[in-house]
Amino acid sequence: VYLGDVYQHQGNFDLAVNNYLHAVYMVPSAVYPKFKLIECYRRMGERTLAREWAIHLLNYPVKVRSAITDELRKEVRTYLDRL
């Protein structure tokens, strides 16, 4: 995820997406990598992909519930509502 953050900050969105996807597939139940992937797609202007991953994140069961996961899911829900 952190490597994806660096690439995103540099504007290298393709490498950022690859690293976020790598993190998502390493730990499929983790919310944060999916959230970062959605954020990256939004910055790229890829609304369709951002929407698909947002729906995926909200439908995926949360294994470890916390205030942070609740907040991230709430932010994604808000994003979907604005579309």
KAVENUR-V539857 format. One record per helix or strand of 2 or more residues. SS is the DSSP state (A for helix, B for strand). FROM is the first residue (numbers start at 1). TO is the last residue. If there is no record, write none. Layout:
SS/FROM/TO
SS/FROM/TO
//
This chain:
A/2/10
A/13/26
A/31/44
A/47/59
A/67/82
//
